[in-house]
Amino acid sequence: MTQLQTLPGTTGAHTLRGVDPYMTVAVAITPLRGRLHDHDVYGLLTHVTALRCFMEHHVYAVWDYMALLKCLQQKVTCMRVPWQPGAEPVAARLINEIVVAEESDRRADGQGHTSHFEMYLDAMDEIGADTDTVRRYLAYLKEGMPWPIALDRAKVPMAAARFVSQTLDICSNHPACDVASYFLFGRENVVPGMFRRIVQELARHERLTTTGLSYYLDRHIADEADGPDSLGEQMIRSLCGSDPWRWRLAQQAALDALHSRLELWEGITTAIRRVGMSQRL
């Protein structure tokens, strides 16, 4: 097995045969990140009907984020009794910090705490978006229905169902290094940039200003300012270690995560255009 070497003047940066594997992953995904940032979907958010359609699809990505996060928490921390010390303290610290914010953040009105998913549902209610489908999906899951059947039975939009299916497959069939890469490069590191694009577009249309959605988006953008980027890098380095195969898996997982998001954005774009939502109010 190739030994890790510390790059001169860089804390915790390691190389495999002289090449920094973390930076290799970061460079490999740069074109996809650019496509995500420049996607047409943001420019379609010009009126309330388009925004409703967007949120009725995107709500599954909000739920999926939490599912991915909790899967990773199970893989890198001890979630059972009797408790045992975990083997990945860096990953555990990062994931637990994110879980606190995602599962119990401050409410927009300052009265208590709620999850970001529930915050998003409130924002959907505020603009009149349909939440019946996603609530039905969650009810089926609560009853113990297998998730593939629940997605179909609840009639989740096809693009959103594909997105969720890909994530839950990662959670069910892949090791921690894959899940961590899928989460970090495909969710945690790209969400703030995507949300800034949405905020910029909504700001151009006063009728689309909503307290709930604005607060939800701002919370994620603010998280980036305070965010654990260095911890995220340390987490991936710790989980992949000096194993070239793990790094290859991590890179493929990162690429898969971004392709999945792009496919979701394409699906939402098609849905908005299909119902003639390109017209401005």
N, C-alpha and C positions, 0 to 999 in steps of 0.2 A: 504494500500500500504506500502511495506517495506521501511523504511527510509534508506537513504544512510549514510554510516559512512566513515570518512577519515581514511585511513591506517596510522599508526604512521610513521612519517618520510617520507611520500610519498605525494607529492603535487598533489592534484586532483585525487588520486586513491581511488576508492570507492568500497564498498562491499555490496552484497546482502546476508543477513543472514551470514555474516562473510566470504563470498567467493567473490573474486574480479571478477566480470562478464567479464571485458575486458580480463583478463588473462585466464579466462575459454575459451573464444573464441580463443585466441592466441594458447593455448595448443591444442584445438580441431583440428585446421587446420595444426598443425605441420607436421603430416605424409604426408598430401597432398602437402605441400610445399617441402618436401624432394623428393617426387616423381617427382615433377615439375623440381626441380634442377637437378635431375639425369636422366632425360628423354633421350631416345636414339636419339631424333631428332637432337640434337646438333652435335652428332658425324657423322651425314650424310652430314653435310655441308662441303664437301671436294672438291667440284668443282663447276663451275659456273652454270651448269644446275640445280644442286640441290639447289643452292642459289636462282636462279630465281624462282623455284617452291615454295620454302619457302616464298619468298617475295610476290608472287602472291596470296598466302593464307593469310599471316600475315598482309597484307595491310588492310584487313577488321578489324583486331584487333586494328590497329592504328586508323582507322576511328571510330570504336566502342568505343574506349577509350574517344574520344572527345564527342561522343553522350552521353555517360554516365556522363561525367563531366558536360556538359551543362544541362542535366536533373537535376543533383544535384544542380547546380547553380540556376535553376528555383525554386527548392523546398526550398532552405534555404536563398535565397536573394529575394529582390523585383526587378522584371524585367519588371515592368509596370509603366505607367504614368496615374494618379498622383502617385508619389513615396510614400512609407510608410516605416518607420523603420522596419527592420527584427527582428525576435524573436531569431535568432541563430547567434550571432555575431562571435563566435569562428568558426563555420562551414563556415560562409560567408567569413571570412578572409582567411582560408585555401583554399577554392575552388577558390576564386578570384585570389589568388597568383598563383595557378596552371594554371588557365585559361590564365593569362598573358603569362606565359612561353609556354603553348601549342599552343596558338592561334597567338602569335606574337613574336617568338624567333628570335635571331640573325641568319642571313643566314650564311652558311659555308664560303662564300667569304667576309663576313663582310659588304656587300652592302645591307643595309635595313633589313627587318624582314619578316618572313613567319611563317605559321603554321607548326607544326611537321608533320602533314599529308601531306602537300605539299612538305615538305622536303623529306619525304619518297618516294613520287612519283618521285621526281627528282633522288633519289638514284636508284629507279627501272629503270628509263630511262638510267641511267649511265651504268648499267650492261646488258641492253637489255631485262629486264623482261617485260612482257605484262601488260600494264595499261589500255587497252581498256575496259576490263570487269568492272573494278571498276569505271572508268569514265562513262560508260554507266549506271551503277547502280545509280550514283549520278545524272546523267541527268534525269533519270526517277523520282527520288525523287523530283528534282527541278520542274518537270512538275506537281507534286502533286499526283503522283501514290502512293498508299499505299505501305508501305515498304515490306510486304510479297510478293506482286505481283512483285515489283521491283527486289527483290532478285531472284525470279524465272525467270522473263523476261530477266534479264541481264545475266543469266546463271552463277551466282556466285558459286564457288566450294562448294559442299555440306557441307563439314566440316566447312567452313567459314560461310556459310548461317545459319547453326545451331547455331554457336557461336553468331552471330549477333542477331538472333531471340531470344535467351535466354536473352540477354542483353536488347533488346528493350521491351521484356515482363516485365522485372524488372522495367524498366523506366515507363511503361504505367500503371502497375497494383499494384505497391508496394509503401509503405510510405517512407519518407525520411530516416528513420533509416536503412531500408533494402538497399536502394540504396547506402547510405554512406558506409555500411559494404561491399557490393558487390564491390564498388569502392576501398576502402582502402585496404582490405585484399586480394582482387582478382586482383587488378591492381597496385595501387600506391606502395604497400609494396613489391610486388614480381617482378615487371618489372626490376628494376636494377640488381637483381641477375640473372634473365634469360638472360639479355643482356650481362652481364659479361661472361656468358658461351658462348654466340655467339661470342663475341670479342675474347675469348681465342681460340676458334676453328678456326676462320678466320685467326688469327695470325699464325697458323701453316701452312697456305697455301697462299703463297705470291700472287698467281694469283687472290685470292679473295679479295685483299685489294682494297677497293673503297672509295674515298673521301667522297661521299655523305652518304653512309651507316655508315661508321666509325664515321662521325660527328653526325649523328642522334643517334647512340647508345651511344656515349660518352656524349651527352647532357643529356640523361636520367640517366646515371651512375653518372654524376656530380651533377644532381639534388638530388640524394640520399645523397651525401656528405653535401649539403647545405639544405637537405630536412626537411620538417616540421613534423617529426615523432611525436613529442610531441603534435603538433596541431592536427594531425590525431587522436591520442588517445583521446584528449580533445573533438574533434568533435563527436566521437562515444559516449563517456560518456554523452555529453550534449544532444544528440538526443535520446538516450535510457533512460537516467535519472535513476529513481529508479523502472522502470516498468519491472518486470521479463519477461513479454510476449515480450516486445520489444527486450530484450536481446536474447531471444530464436529465434526471427525472424532474428536478426542480425547475430547470429551464423549460422543459416541455410543459410542465404544469402552468408556468407563468404565461407561456404562449397560448395554451388552451384557454386559460381564464380570460385573456384579452380577446381572443377570437369569439368566445362565448358572449362577451359583452357587446362586441360589434354586431353579432347576429341578433342580439336582443334589440339594439338600436335600429337595425335594419327592419326588424319586424314591427317596431313601434312606428317607424317612418311610413311603412307600407299601410299600417292600420289607420294612421291619421289621414294619409292621402286617399285611401279607399273610401272613406266616408265624406270626402269633399271638404276637409278641414283646412284647406289652404286659404280659404277666404278669411279676410279680417273682419272683425265686428264693425 
